Amino acid sequence: MRICIIAEGSYPYITGGVSSWIHSLMTSMPEHEFVIYTIGAQEQQRGQFKYKLPPNVAEVKETFLDALLDEPGGSRKSVRLTAAQKSSFRSLLSGEGDVDWAGLFALLRSEQFEVASDFLMSQDYFDILVELCSAKYSQIPFTEMVWMVRSMMLPLFQAVRQDIPEADLYHSVSTGYAGVIGALAKHLYGKPYLLTEHGIYSREREEEIIKADWVKGYFKDLWIEYFYRLSGCAYDYTDRVVTLFNRNREIEIELGCDPDKIEIIPNGVNDQDYADVAQMPPKEETKIRIGAIVRIVPIKDIKTMIHSFALVKQQVPNAELYIMGPAEENDEYYEECLQLVESLQVEDIIFTGSVRIKDYLGRMDLMLLSSVSEGMPLAVMEAMASARPVVTTDVGSCRELLFGRDDGIGPAGIVVPVMHYDQMAGAVVQLCMSRALREQMGRNGLERIRLHYTHRKFIDSYKRLYASFEEVKPWRA
């Protein structure tokens, strides 16, 4: 088959996590031809691939959500919306009832708009905003509402107006804009659409918006509802939803996804790739080495990790922390982390940048993850395959990975609450103080990986799933 993978904010611009998952999926299925439809945030990312594309990737279609920010003002021609077009647009912003996505696709792709400004400067558009403000936001300055909604619509307009490569199957690896593109492809071509959710996109955006300084308090609910509606589009159109663990399935159902569509396929790693590391316990040394395989970005909460390690050093002065991962994705946050290290005057924190992880895993005594949101983190699975115990925050599937689901295998680490650096430090110290505990938890983790989370099981499940779509009849929304 010719399969179009739709990725947002990940492959092929960013390494690790979802990007590694996509790369592994494609390289393990040379019998299929893949097209990458990738959605990036900024035009400056164009062509800046971090991966060498597999030979079965036939095409990469790049779309950037900031492309319309510098767009000229438009033709200023008079554009009138039909009653149906007004209704479909109103359904997106009102937060009431179901969104008419078929009508919205037709509206945003309409040839009556040469550029986005033709739509965003039309009288009918302003009339709808006036209605919305009168009904729900009467205390908010109208000009602020105009610019806020404009900032919502420009990325959606940009995404929906793009040409989508034709394929036999469309497979998005998140909801959000990627999910909307998957839904649009099904709407246009009548081909099946598969959605894989690693983390719950709408929940992650909600967490970011709540903390964001760029969104004023009275607009936060509007933005949050907007992203939930984007996710709803994917849930409505998709033929099948794959998630990684049961808690994600429960959340998807809470958000309105049909439970009959949902299937659980866990990620997997090839334990043989880590066999040399797993069979080589750290030597008796004076140092205790703690590792973190992580991108230096806010959602990974590196600052909590640093605060935690500062407490660890008070009780384990011979401890070292190796933070292994790229820092260039968010230069400002990386600088803030460096400043925090300096202000706490904590020593022995080493930022390695991007490295070959297996070169470092054999030197580590335990691994650490401090994220505020995750799906099924590859970093934790790599640690378990290397027979290293892990301290993680209670996010995503971490509890299930470390404790199992009544599989008779003991714990592979310790789970602590999000952002509780004191409890994280206590868990790390507990492991630092007992080599026997570290080794037992490490053996448990390796056993659980071999039983439940192998790369072969993961790939075989997707081969079966892809094969189930080969004879699917066309469908149109």
URDASUL-V324821 format. One record per residue. RES is the residue in three letters. PSI is psi in whole degrees, -180 to 180 (* if undefined). Layout:
RES_PSI ; RES_PSI
//
This chain:
MET_160 ; ARG_116 ; ILE_127 ; CYS_113 ; ILE_125 ; ILE_116 ; ALA_142 ; GLU_123 ; GLY_28 ; SER_-110 ; TYR_139 ; PRO_23 ; TYR_-23 ; ILE_137 ; THR_163 ; GLY_171 ; GLY_-126 ; VAL_-38 ; SER_-45 ; SER_-37 ; TRP_-47 ; ILE_-47 ; HIS_-43 ; SER_-41 ; LEU_-47 ; MET_-42 ; THR_-24 ; SER_-3 ; MET_66 ; PRO_-15 ; GLU_-15 ; HIS_150 ; GLU_134 ; PHE_144 ; VAL_133 ; ILE_120 ; TYR_105 ; THR_134 ; ILE_114 ; GLY_166 ; ALA_-39 ; GLN_139 ; GLU_-29 ; GLN_-13 ; GLN_-12 ; ARG_126 ; GLY_-1 ; GLN_66 ; PHE_138 ; LYS_-4 ; TYR_145 ; LYS_119 ; LEU_138 ; PRO_155 ; PRO_-19 ; ASN_11 ; VAL_113 ; ALA_-25 ; GLU_148 ; VAL_119 ; LYS_116 ; GLU_130 ; THR_137 ; PHE_130 ; LEU_-15 ; ASP_5 ; ALA_-26 ; LEU_-3 ; LEU_-32 ; ASP_18 ; GLU_143 ; PRO_165 ; GLY_-8 ; GLY_178 ; SER_-12 ; ARG_19 ; LYS_158 ; SER_120 ; VAL_123 ; ARG_136 ; LEU_145 ; THR_167 ; ALA_-39 ; ALA_-40 ; GLN_-43 ; LYS_-43 ; SER_-42 ; SER_-39 ; PHE_-42 ; ARG_-36 ; SER_-29 ; LEU_-40 ; LEU_-23 ; SER_-27 ; GLY_12 ; GLU_133 ; GLY_-171 ; ASP_147 ; VAL_133 ; ASP_83 ; TRP_-36 ; ALA_-44 ; GLY_-37 ; LEU_-41 ; PHE_-46 ; ALA_-40 ; LEU_-51 ; LEU_-24 ; ARG_3 ; SER_138 ; GLU_-7 ; GLN_-14 ; PHE_114 ; GLU_-39 ; VAL_167 ; ALA_-35 ; SER_-27 ; ASP_-38 ; PHE_-46 ; LEU_-10 ; MET_9 ; SER_155 ; GLN_-39 ; ASP_-39 ; TYR_-47 ; PHE_-36 ; ASP_-40 ; ILE_-41 ; LEU_-38 ; VAL_-44 ; GLU_-46 ; LEU_-46 ; CYS_-42 ; SER_-38 ; ALA_-38 ; LYS_-20 ; TYR_48 ; SER_-21 ; GLN_0 ; ILE_134 ; PRO_133 ; PHE_-38 ; THR_-35 ; GLU_-39 ; MET_-42 ; VAL_-48 ; TRP_-33 ; MET_-47 ; VAL_-36 ; ARG_-43 ; SER_-26 ; MET_-45 ; MET_-31 ; LEU_-50 ; PRO_-40 ; LEU_-43 ; PHE_-45 ; GLN_-44 ; ALA_-46 ; VAL_-27 ; ARG_-11 ; GLN_152 ; ASP_138 ; ILE_126 ; PRO_143 ; GLU_142 ; ALA_170 ; ASP_-26 ; LEU_139 ; TYR_130 ; HIS_103 ; SER_146 ; VAL_21 ; SER_172 ; THR_-133 ; GLY_-145 ; TYR_-35 ; ALA_-40 ; GLY_-38 ; VAL_-41 ; ILE_-41 ; GLY_-43 ; ALA_-42 ; LEU_-41 ; ALA_-43 ; LYS_-40 ; HIS_-41 ; LEU_-43 ; TYR_-13 ; GLY_22 ; LYS_157 ; PRO_153 ; TYR_124 ; LEU_135 ; LEU_129 ; THR_125 ; GLU_116 ; HIS_-58 ; GLY_172 ; ILE_102 ; TYR_-48 ; SER_-36 ; ARG_-39 ; GLU_-41 ; ARG_-37 ; GLU_-44 ; GLU_-42 ; GLU_-42 ; ILE_-40 ; ILE_-37 ; LYS_-14 ; ALA_138 ; ASP_-24 ; TRP_-12 ; VAL_118 ; LYS_151 ; GLY_-42 ; TYR_-6 ; PHE_-8 ; LYS_-44 ; ASP_-37 ; LEU_-45 ; TRP_-44 ; ILE_-46 ; GLU_-36 ; TYR_-47 ; PHE_-33 ; TYR_-35 ; ARG_-35 ; LEU_-43 ; SER_-39 ; GLY_-34 ; CYS_-47 ; ALA_-45 ; TYR_-38 ; ASP_-40 ; TYR_-27 ; THR_148 ; ASP_-30 ; ARG_141 ; VAL_126 ; VAL_129 ; THR_173 ; LEU_-21 ; PHE_166 ; ASN_-37 ; ARG_-38 ; ASN_-41 ; ARG_-44 ; GLU_-41 ; ILE_-43 ; GLU_-41 ; ILE_-41 ; GLU_-33 ; LEU_3 ; GLY_4 ; CYS_138 ; ASP_118 ; PRO_-26 ; ASP_-16 ; LYS_-17 ; ILE_135 ; GLU_145 ; ILE_121 ; ILE_106 ; PRO_155 ; ASN_170 ; GLY_160 ; VAL_158 ; ASN_103 ; ASP_-25 ; GLN_-25 ; ASP_-22 ; TYR_13 ; ALA_-42 ; ASP_-39 ; VAL_-44 ; ALA_-32 ; GLN_5 ; MET_81 ; PRO_149 ; PRO_140 ; LYS_158 ; GLU_107 ; GLU_170 ; THR_-20 ; LYS_145 ; ILE_116 ; ARG_126 ; ILE_131 ; GLY_150 ; ALA_118 ; ILE_107 ; VAL_144 ; ARG_146 ; ILE_81 ; VAL_158 ; PRO_-37 ; ILE_-19 ; LYS_-8 ; ASP_57 ; ILE_-28 ; LYS_-40 ; THR_-39 ; MET_-43 ; ILE_-46 ; HIS_-42 ; SER_-45 ; PHE_-32 ; ALA_-38 ; LEU_-38 ; VAL_-42 ; LYS_-26 ; GLN_-30 ; GLN_-23 ; VAL_77 ; PRO_-18 ; ASN_14 ; ALA_147 ; GLU_145 ; LEU_121 ; TYR_113 ; ILE_108 ; MET_107 ; GLY_167 ; PRO_146 ; ALA_-10 ; GLU_-12 ; GLU_-32 ; ASN_86 ; ASP_-39 ; GLU_-44 ; TYR_-39 ; TYR_-43 ; GLU_-38 ; GLU_-38 ; CYS_-42 ; LEU_-40 ; GLN_-36 ; LEU_-43 ; VAL_-43 ; GLU_-43 ; SER_-33 ; LEU_-11 ; GLN_42 ; VAL_133 ; GLU_167 ; ASP_32 ; ILE_119 ; ILE_117 ; PHE_111 ; THR_-18 ; GLY_-166 ; SER_128 ; VAL_168 ; ARG_107 ; ILE_-40 ; LYS_-21 ; ASP_-22 ; TYR_-31 ; LEU_-38 ; GLY_-19 ; ARG_-9 ; MET_147 ; ASP_-32 ; LEU_164 ; MET_159 ; LEU_138 ; LEU_126 ; SER_19 ; SER_154 ; VAL_-12 ; SER_139 ; GLU_166 ; GLY_-102 ; MET_91 ; PRO_126 ; LEU_-35 ; ALA_-40 ; VAL_-41 ; MET_-37 ; GLU_-40 ; ALA_-44 ; MET_-41 ; ALA_-21 ; SER_7 ; ALA_41 ; ARG_133 ; PRO_156 ; VAL_137 ; VAL_122 ; THR_160 ; THR_161 ; ASP_73 ; VAL_154 ; GLY_-133 ; SER_12 ; CYS_-43 ; ARG_-43 ; GLU_-40 ; LEU_-45 ; LEU_-32 ; PHE_-15 ; GLY_-179 ; ARG_79 ; ASP_44 ; ASP_3 ; GLY_3 ; ILE_140 ; GLY_178 ; PRO_146 ; ALA_11 ; GLY_-161 ; ILE_136 ; VAL_134 ; VAL_160 ; PRO_154 ; VAL_135 ; MET_9 ; HIS_82 ; TYR_-26 ; ASP_-43 ; GLN_-35 ; MET_-44 ; ALA_-42 ; GLY_-40 ; ALA_-42 ; VAL_-44 ; VAL_-42 ; GLN_-43 ; LEU_-36 ; CYS_-33 ; MET_-11 ; SER_103 ; ARG_-39 ; ALA_-42 ; LEU_-41 ; ARG_-46 ; GLU_-38 ; GLN_-46 ; MET_-36 ; GLY_-43 ; ARG_-40 ; ASN_-44 ; GLY_-44 ; LEU_-41 ; GLU_-40 ; ARG_-39 ; ILE_-47 ; ARG_-30 ; LEU_-41 ; HIS_-26 ; TYR_51 ; THR_152 ; HIS_-36 ; ARG_-44 ; LYS_-42 ; PHE_-49 ; ILE_-42 ; ASP_-37 ; SER_-40 ; TYR_-32 ; LYS_-43 ; ARG_-43 ; LEU_-45 ; TYR_-42 ; ALA_-31 ; SER_-17 ; PHE_-6 ; GLU_-29 ; GLU_18 ; VAL_134 ; LYS_148 ; PRO_151 ; TRP_143 ; ARG_142 ; ALA_*
//
